[in-house]
Amino acid sequence: MDISSGGSRTTAQRPVDGLQATRSDAALRGRLGSLPQFFATTSVPCPYVPDRAERKLIVELTGRGAAGFYDELSRAGFRRSHRFAYRPACRQCAACVPVRIAVEEFADTRSTRRVRNVNRGLRTRLMTGRATPEQFHLFTAYQHSRHRDSDMAAMTYADYRSMVEDSAVRTAVAEFRDAEGALAAVALIDRLDDGFSAVYTFYDPSRGKESLGTWSILWLVEECRRQGLPYVYLGYWIEESPKMAYKARFPALERLTGKGWAAFAPSR
């Protein structure tokens, strides 16, 4: 069919060409639809730094490629909660600094040797990410002792089970028990292609002098060495937050900068 317009003569596309274009558009939409969708949360009061607002960039971890996608996100400073990865995206603050331990460069200090000696009698069991009532009992005692006013202190067993088991990546639980078999500490961890990510650790609050939180990180360093993995990801360090101060004391610490990972050094 010929279509005349303004004296010019144009041949209309054949129906088959239109069909091919439609298929091409559909394929493009399909590819775009399969790409991860990132969303920004609304701003809320920051739980770590007074008088500041917190906003996060989040993406769902789903499908067969979730674990590999999360590997890449971890190197870009993301953390995980349930089936979502997130990182801070605050408009006027950059206080949250992703940090990790470079295992090959790690060397014990006097402080870490003391922690190892105090906890040398603990036995460790690494298992798949499954919640137990025993873990939850310890979790509740820890929250009521250390974080009484937090939302986590009100979590039910169903909430705790979801935190542990609702994961699309390679999640595991490390249980630390004393010589009598009592559960002393629990670490929820994610296995990455280049190390382990320490998601959340809790312990018996009556054993506060044993530095069990630090012990769990030292154990992860040794587990990485055993498996030939280079990094332990510790999440965010915030200079203004006393709760985060312990992270800066680990040897061989690295921080994520605008130019990539670099040796850690406080800003002041």
BALOBA-1460 file (C-alpha; in Angstrom, 3 decimals):
// residues 268
<rec num="1" residu="m" x="0.000" y="0.000" z="0.000"/>
<rec num="2" residu="d" x="1.257" y="3.467" z="-0.915"/>
<rec num="3" residu="i" x="0.687" y="6.412" z="1.412"/>
<rec num="4" residu="s" x="0.962" y="9.906" z="-0.075"/>
<rec num="5" residu="s" x="1.816" y="12.824" z="2.202"/>
<rec num="6" residu="g" x="2.772" y="16.316" z="1.052"/>
<rec num="7" residu="g" x="3.550" y="15.135" z="-2.442"/>
<rec num="8" residu="s" x="5.986" y="12.500" z="-1.183"/>
<rec num="9" residu="r" x="5.440" y="8.862" z="-1.775"/>
<rec num="10" residu="t" x="6.078" y="6.409" z="1.097"/>
<rec num="11" residu="t" x="5.610" y="2.691" z="1.247"/>
<rec num="12" residu="a" x="3.978" y="1.410" z="4.416"/>
<rec num="13" residu="q" x="5.700" y="-1.342" z="6.386"/>
<rec num="14" residu="r" x="4.545" y="-4.825" z="5.681"/>
<rec num="15" residu="p" x="2.550" y="-6.489" z="8.441"/>
<rec num="16" residu="v" x="5.369" y="-8.958" z="9.069"/>
<rec num="17" residu="d" x="7.767" y="-6.061" z="9.803"/>
<rec num="18" residu="g" x="5.310" y="-4.638" z="12.289"/>
<rec num="19" residu="l" x="5.029" y="-8.045" z="13.928"/>
<rec num="20" residu="q" x="8.813" y="-8.250" z="14.215"/>
<rec num="21" residu="a" x="8.910" y="-4.797" z="15.781"/>
<rec num="22" residu="t" x="6.224" y="-5.818" z="18.251"/>
<rec num="23" residu="r" x="8.167" y="-8.926" z="19.188"/>
<rec num="24" residu="s" x="11.341" y="-6.865" z="19.570"/>
<rec num="25" residu="d" x="9.586" y="-4.384" z="21.849"/>
<rec num="26" residu="a" x="8.146" y="-7.214" z="23.904"/>
<rec num="27" residu="a" x="11.568" y="-8.806" z="24.252"/>
<rec num="28" residu="l" x="13.043" y="-5.488" z="25.365"/>
<rec num="29" residu="r" x="10.283" y="-4.992" z="27.911"/>
<rec num="30" residu="g" x="10.890" y="-8.520" z="29.143"/>
<rec num="31" residu="r" x="14.587" y="-7.883" z="29.613"/>
<rec num="32" residu="l" x="13.934" y="-4.598" z="31.397"/>
<rec num="33" residu="g" x="11.303" y="-6.244" z="33.553"/>
<rec num="34" residu="s" x="13.802" y="-8.871" z="34.678"/>
<rec num="35" residu="l" x="16.289" y="-6.267" z="35.905"/>
<rec num="36" residu="p" x="16.381" y="-5.676" z="39.680"/>
<rec num="37" residu="q" x="14.271" y="-2.741" z="40.808"/>
<rec num="38" residu="f" x="15.796" y="-0.470" z="43.464"/>
<rec num="39" residu="f" x="13.613" y="1.641" z="45.739"/>
<rec num="40" residu="a" x="14.314" y="4.390" z="48.269"/>
<rec num="41" residu="t" x="12.529" y="4.323" z="51.608"/>
<rec num="42" residu="t" x="10.997" y="7.367" z="53.224"/>
<rec num="43" residu="s" x="13.167" y="9.179" z="55.748"/>
<rec num="44" residu="v" x="12.846" y="8.220" z="59.423"/>
<rec num="45" residu="p" x="14.793" y="9.292" z="62.531"/>
<rec num="46" residu="c" x="18.268" y="7.751" z="62.550"/>
<rec num="47" residu="p" x="18.692" y="5.110" z="65.293"/>
<rec num="48" residu="y" x="22.450" y="5.746" z="65.533"/>
<rec num="49" residu="v" x="23.116" y="9.489" z="65.225"/>
<rec num="50" residu="p" x="20.833" y="11.983" z="67.021"/>
<rec num="51" residu="d" x="19.006" y="14.645" z="65.022"/>
<rec num="52" residu="r" x="19.607" y="12.969" z="61.680"/>
<rec num="53" residu="a" x="17.279" y="11.229" z="59.250"/>
<rec num="54" residu="e" x="17.826" y="7.766" z="57.819"/>
<rec num="55" residu="r" x="16.882" y="6.699" z="54.309"/>
<rec num="56" residu="k" x="17.752" y="3.401" z="52.595"/>
<rec num="57" residu="l" x="18.101" y="2.090" z="49.071"/>
<rec num="58" residu="i" x="16.593" y="-1.394" z="48.925"/>
<rec num="59" residu="v" x="16.268" y="-4.186" z="46.392"/>
<rec num="60" residu="e" x="14.579" y="-7.566" z="46.646"/>
<rec num="61" residu="l" x="16.721" y="-10.696" z="46.473"/>
<rec num="62" residu="t" x="14.718" y="-13.183" z="44.479"/>
<rec num="63" residu="g" x="15.097" y="-15.923" z="41.914"/>
<rec num="64" residu="r" x="17.868" y="-18.358" z="41.102"/>
<rec num="65" residu="g" x="20.479" y="-15.626" z="40.768"/>
<rec num="66" residu="a" x="19.810" y="-14.044" z="44.174"/>
<rec num="67" residu="a" x="22.979" y="-15.354" z="45.837"/>
<rec num="68" residu="g" x="25.274" y="-14.163" z="43.044"/>
<rec num="69" residu="f" x="23.531" y="-10.795" z="42.925"/>
<rec num="70" residu="y" x="24.006" y="-10.421" z="46.672"/>
<rec num="71" residu="d" x="27.712" y="-11.249" z="46.313"/>
<rec num="72" residu="e" x="28.065" y="-8.207" z="44.060"/>
<rec num="73" residu="l" x="25.903" y="-6.021" z="46.280"/>
<rec num="74" residu="s" x="27.994" y="-6.890" z="49.347"/>
<rec num="75" residu="r" x="31.114" y="-5.650" z="47.609"/>
<rec num="76" residu="a" x="29.203" y="-2.423" z="46.912"/>
<rec num="77" residu="g" x="28.395" y="-1.916" z="50.594"/>
<rec num="78" residu="f" x="24.937" y="-3.477" z="50.819"/>
<rec num="79" residu="r" x="23.642" y="-5.502" z="53.766"/>
<rec num="80" residu="r" x="20.783" y="-7.987" z="53.985"/>
<rec num="81" residu="s" x="17.577" y="-8.225" z="55.999"/>
<rec num="82" residu="h" x="15.248" y="-11.107" z="55.152"/>
<rec num="83" residu="r" x="14.881" y="-11.155" z="51.342"/>
<rec num="84" residu="f" x="16.021" y="-7.584" z="50.829"/>
<rec num="85" residu="a" x="19.437" y="-5.999" z="50.420"/>
<rec num="86" residu="y" x="19.872" y="-2.406" z="51.503"/>
<rec num="87" residu="r" x="22.382" y="0.359" z="51.978"/>
<rec num="88" residu="p" x="22.077" y="3.883" z="53.379"/>
<rec num="89" residu="a" x="20.996" y="6.581" z="50.932"/>
<rec num="90" residu="c" x="20.698" y="9.523" z="53.284"/>
<rec num="91" residu="r" x="20.413" y="12.926" z="51.643"/>
<rec num="92" residu="q" x="22.697" y="14.907" z="53.964"/>
<rec num="93" residu="c" x="24.752" y="12.277" z="55.754"/>
<rec num="94" residu="a" x="27.422" y="9.725" z="54.861"/>
<rec num="95" residu="a" x="28.239" y="8.519" z="58.370"/>
<rec num="96" residu="c" x="27.622" y="4.815" z="57.654"/>
<rec num="97" residu="v" x="30.875" y="3.359" z="56.340"/>
<rec num="98" residu="p" x="30.941" y="-0.262" z="55.052"/>
<rec num="99" residu="v" x="33.873" y="-2.149" z="56.613"/>
<rec num="100" residu="r" x="35.404" y="-5.600" z="56.197"/>
<rec num="101" residu="i" x="38.409" y="-7.561" z="57.473"/>
<rec num="102" residu="a" x="41.098" y="-8.594" z="54.983"/>
<rec num="103" residu="v" x="41.732" y="-12.113" z="56.275"/>
<rec num="104" residu="e" x="45.165" y="-12.635" z="54.720"/>
<rec num="105" residu="e" x="46.486" y="-9.509" z="56.449"/>
<rec num="106" residu="f" x="44.866" y="-10.201" z="59.820"/>
<rec num="107" residu="a" x="47.276" y="-10.618" z="62.743"/>
<rec num="108" residu="d" x="46.233" y="-10.996" z="66.374"/>
<rec num="109" residu="t" x="46.725" y="-8.141" z="68.797"/>
<rec num="110" residu="r" x="47.053" y="-8.407" z="72.564"/>
<rec num="111" residu="s" x="43.311" y="-7.777" z="72.805"/>
<rec num="112" residu="t" x="42.272" y="-10.462" z="70.294"/>
<rec num="113" residu="r" x="44.641" y="-12.988" z="71.888"/>
<rec num="114" residu="r" x="42.968" y="-12.341" z="75.227"/>
<rec num="115" residu="v" x="39.533" y="-12.968" z="73.701"/>
<rec num="116" residu="r" x="40.760" y="-16.208" z="72.131"/>
<rec num="117" residu="n" x="42.167" y="-17.401" z="75.442"/>
<rec num="118" residu="v" x="38.991" y="-16.582" z="77.354"/>
<rec num="119" residu="n" x="36.850" y="-18.513" z="74.855"/>
<rec num="120" residu="r" x="39.190" y="-21.358" z="73.906"/>
<rec num="121" residu="g" x="36.838" y="-23.872" z="75.540"/>
<rec num="122" residu="l" x="33.854" y="-23.013" z="73.333"/>
<rec num="123" residu="r" x="32.649" y="-25.536" z="70.777"/>
<rec num="124" residu="t" x="31.214" y="-24.306" z="67.489"/>
<rec num="125" residu="r" x="28.514" y="-25.856" z="65.344"/>
<rec num="126" residu="l" x="27.930" y="-24.385" z="61.885"/>
<rec num="127" residu="m" x="24.577" y="-25.355" z="60.416"/>
<rec num="128" residu="t" x="22.031" y="-24.277" z="57.849"/>
<rec num="129" residu="g" x="19.899" y="-21.249" z="58.634"/>
<rec num="130" residu="r" x="17.260" y="-22.739" z="60.916"/>
<rec num="131" residu="a" x="15.792" y="-21.150" z="64.032"/>
<rec num="132" residu="t" x="15.278" y="-23.034" z="67.298"/>
<rec num="133" residu="p" x="13.403" y="-22.159" z="70.515"/>
<rec num="134" residu="e" x="16.724" y="-22.379" z="72.376"/>
<rec num="135" residu="q" x="18.232" y="-19.715" z="70.139"/>
<rec num="136" residu="f" x="15.172" y="-17.526" z="70.571"/>
<rec num="137" residu="h" x="15.364" y="-17.787" z="74.364"/>
<rec num="138" residu="l" x="18.950" y="-16.508" z="74.217"/>
<rec num="139" residu="f" x="17.995" y="-13.841" z="71.662"/>
<rec num="140" residu="t" x="15.226" y="-12.531" z="73.936"/>
<rec num="141" residu="a" x="17.511" y="-12.417" z="76.977"/>
<rec num="142" residu="y" x="20.111" y="-10.517" z="74.970"/>
<rec num="143" residu="q" x="17.617" y="-7.972" z="73.617"/>
<rec num="144" residu="h" x="16.029" y="-7.310" z="77.010"/>
<rec num="145" residu="s" x="19.460" y="-6.789" z="78.540"/>
<rec num="146" residu="r" x="21.233" y="-4.801" z="75.814"/>
<rec num="147" residu="h" x="18.510" y="-3.245" z="73.627"/>
<rec num="148" residu="r" x="15.416" y="-3.079" z="75.807"/>
<rec num="149" residu="d" x="13.856" y="-0.142" z="73.946"/>
<rec num="150" residu="s" x="14.468" y="-1.455" z="70.429"/>
<rec num="151" residu="d" x="11.885" y="-3.021" z="68.123"/>
<rec num="152" residu="m" x="13.832" y="-6.278" z="68.249"/>
<rec num="153" residu="a" x="13.099" y="-6.613" z="71.971"/>
<rec num="154" residu="a" x="9.420" y="-7.134" z="71.088"/>
<rec num="155" residu="m" x="10.023" y="-9.836" z="68.470"/>
<rec num="156" residu="t" x="8.056" y="-13.076" z="68.748"/>
<rec num="157" residu="y" x="9.411" y="-16.507" z="67.897"/>
<rec num="158" residu="a" x="7.717" y="-16.210" z="64.500"/>
<rec num="159" residu="d" x="9.545" y="-12.915" z="63.950"/>
<rec num="160" residu="y" x="12.855" y="-14.460" z="64.951"/>
<rec num="161" residu="r" x="12.280" y="-17.474" z="62.757"/>
<rec num="162" residu="s" x="11.562" y="-15.185" z="59.816"/>
<rec num="163" residu="m" x="14.776" y="-13.240" z="60.474"/>
<rec num="164" residu="v" x="16.799" y="-16.454" z="60.337"/>
<rec num="165" residu="e" x="14.987" y="-18.492" z="57.701"/>
<rec num="166" residu="d" x="13.464" y="-15.958" z="55.284"/>
<rec num="167" residu="s" x="16.527" y="-15.739" z="53.056"/>
<rec num="168" residu="a" x="17.117" y="-16.177" z="49.342"/>
<rec num="169" residu="v" x="20.901" y="-16.467" z="49.777"/>
<rec num="170" residu="r" x="23.339" y="-18.885" z="51.464"/>
<rec num="171" residu="t" x="22.514" y="-18.236" z="55.108"/>
<rec num="172" residu="a" x="23.903" y="-20.225" z="58.029"/>
<rec num="173" residu="v" x="23.871" y="-20.167" z="61.830"/>
<rec num="174" residu="a" x="26.916" y="-20.666" z="64.043"/>
<rec num="175" residu="e" x="26.188" y="-21.817" z="67.598"/>
<rec num="176" residu="f" x="28.863" y="-21.438" z="70.282"/>
<rec num="177" residu="r" x="28.542" y="-23.700" z="73.344"/>
<rec num="178" residu="d" x="30.572" y="-24.048" z="76.512"/>
<rec num="179" residu="a" x="31.981" y="-27.301" z="77.916"/>
<rec num="180" residu="e" x="28.654" y="-28.082" z="79.631"/>
<rec num="181" residu="g" x="26.750" y="-27.659" z="76.375"/>
<rec num="182" residu="a" x="25.092" y="-24.369" z="77.309"/>
<rec num="183" residu="l" x="24.425" y="-22.068" z="74.372"/>
<rec num="184" residu="a" x="26.679" y="-19.035" z="74.873"/>
<rec num="185" residu="a" x="26.320" y="-17.165" z="71.571"/>
<rec num="186" residu="v" x="24.745" y="-17.365" z="68.116"/>
<rec num="187" residu="a" x="25.886" y="-15.740" z="64.879"/>
<rec num="188" residu="l" x="23.624" y="-15.404" z="61.844"/>
<rec num="189" residu="i" x="25.897" y="-15.277" z="58.792"/>
<rec num="190" residu="d" x="25.719" y="-15.228" z="54.998"/>
<rec num="191" residu="r" x="28.166" y="-17.160" z="52.834"/>
<rec num="192" residu="l" x="29.492" y="-15.017" z="49.969"/>
<rec num="193" residu="d" x="31.741" y="-15.962" z="47.084"/>
<rec num="194" residu="d" x="34.558" y="-13.966" z="48.693"/>
<rec num="195" residu="g" x="33.919" y="-14.508" z="52.391"/>
<rec num="196" residu="f" x="31.310" y="-14.325" z="55.122"/>
<rec num="197" residu="s" x="28.952" y="-11.519" z="56.079"/>
<rec num="198" residu="a" x="28.189" y="-11.178" z="59.797"/>
<rec num="199" residu="v" x="24.452" y="-10.456" z="59.730"/>
<rec num="200" residu="y" x="23.612" y="-10.492" z="63.448"/>
<rec num="201" residu="t" x="25.215" y="-11.857" z="66.609"/>
<rec num="202" residu="f" x="23.765" y="-12.231" z="70.097"/>
<rec num="203" residu="y" x="24.981" y="-13.876" z="73.276"/>
<rec num="204" residu="d" x="24.264" y="-14.677" z="76.911"/>
<rec num="205" residu="p" x="24.197" y="-11.252" z="78.627"/>
<rec num="206" residu="s" x="25.488" y="-12.791" z="81.862"/>
<rec num="207" residu="r" x="28.753" y="-13.518" z="80.037"/>
<rec num="208" residu="g" x="29.455" y="-9.957" z="78.984"/>
<rec num="209" residu="k" x="33.079" y="-10.031" z="80.164"/>
<rec num="210" residu="e" x="33.893" y="-12.840" z="77.720"/>
<rec num="211" residu="s" x="33.648" y="-10.584" z="74.631"/>
<rec num="212" residu="l" x="31.547" y="-13.139" z="72.784"/>
<rec num="213" residu="g" x="30.641" y="-10.698" z="70.014"/>
<rec num="214" residu="t" x="34.317" y="-10.190" z="69.262"/>
<rec num="215" residu="w" x="34.894" y="-13.930" z="69.550"/>
<rec num="216" residu="s" x="32.299" y="-14.638" z="66.854"/>
<rec num="217" residu="i" x="34.161" y="-12.325" z="64.451"/>
<rec num="218" residu="l" x="37.495" y="-13.976" z="65.259"/>
<rec num="219" residu="w" x="35.898" y="-17.335" z="64.560"/>
<rec num="220" residu="l" x="34.690" y="-16.055" z="61.175"/>
<rec num="221" residu="v" x="38.233" y="-14.942" z="60.361"/>
<rec num="222" residu="e" x="39.499" y="-18.459" z="61.080"/>
<rec num="223" residu="e" x="36.644" y="-20.049" z="59.128"/>
<rec num="224" residu="c" x="37.524" y="-17.871" z="56.140"/>
<rec num="225" residu="r" x="41.127" y="-19.007" z="56.406"/>
<rec num="226" residu="r" x="40.032" y="-22.614" z="56.553"/>
<rec num="227" residu="q" x="37.910" y="-22.212" z="53.423"/>
<rec num="228" residu="g" x="40.351" y="-19.961" z="51.562"/>
<rec num="229" residu="l" x="38.062" y="-16.915" z="51.571"/>
<rec num="230" residu="p" x="39.515" y="-13.396" z="51.704"/>
<rec num="231" residu="y" x="37.006" y="-11.235" z="53.628"/>
<rec num="232" residu="v" x="34.737" y="-10.956" z="56.643"/>
<rec num="233" residu="y" x="32.097" y="-8.253" z="56.066"/>
<rec num="234" residu="l" x="31.119" y="-6.451" z="59.275"/>
<rec num="235" residu="g" x="28.447" y="-4.073" z="58.038"/>
<rec num="236" residu="y" x="28.619" y="-0.370" z="58.837"/>
<rec num="237" residu="w" x="30.939" y="1.555" z="61.115"/>
<rec num="238" residu="i" x="29.670" y="4.924" z="62.342"/>
<rec num="239" residu="e" x="32.233" y="7.178" z="63.968"/>
<rec num="240" residu="e" x="29.592" y="9.091" z="65.955"/>
<rec num="241" residu="s" x="28.050" y="5.897" z="67.372"/>
<rec num="242" residu="p" x="29.642" y="4.324" z="70.481"/>
<rec num="243" residu="k" x="27.809" y="1.077" z="69.634"/>
<rec num="244" residu="m" x="29.951" y="0.765" z="66.501"/>
<rec num="245" residu="a" x="33.306" y="1.587" z="68.109"/>
<rec num="246" residu="y" x="34.320" y="-2.071" z="68.503"/>
<rec num="247" residu="k" x="34.544" y="-2.566" z="64.737"/>
<rec num="248" residu="a" x="37.398" y="-0.078" z="64.413"/>
<rec num="249" residu="r" x="39.514" y="-2.185" z="66.789"/>
<rec num="250" residu="f" x="39.837" y="-5.166" z="64.449"/>
<rec num="251" residu="p" x="43.190" y="-5.505" z="62.657"/>
<rec num="252" residu="a" x="43.391" y="-5.496" z="58.846"/>
<rec num="253" residu="l" x="40.176" y="-3.503" z="58.537"/>
<rec num="254" residu="e" x="39.155" y="-1.986" z="55.204"/>
<rec num="255" residu="r" x="36.529" y="0.645" z="54.425"/>
<rec num="256" residu="l" x="34.575" y="1.301" z="51.246"/>
<rec num="257" residu="t" x="35.355" y="4.685" z="49.713"/>
<rec num="258" residu="g" x="34.274" y="6.406" z="46.532"/>
<rec num="259" residu="k" x="37.297" y="4.835" z="44.838"/>
<rec num="260" residu="g" x="36.775" y="1.316" z="46.172"/>
<rec num="261" residu="w" x="37.960" y="-0.589" z="49.228"/>
<rec num="262" residu="a" x="40.956" y="0.880" z="51.071"/>
<rec num="263" residu="a" x="42.793" y="0.465" z="54.375"/>
<rec num="264" residu="f" x="40.673" y="1.714" z="57.256"/>
<rec num="265" residu="a" x="41.498" y="4.993" z="58.959"/>
<rec num="266" residu="p" x="39.067" y="7.042" z="61.065"/>
<rec num="267" residu="s" x="38.298" y="10.433" z="59.568"/>
<rec num="268" residu="r" x="39.636" y="12.156" z="62.649"/>
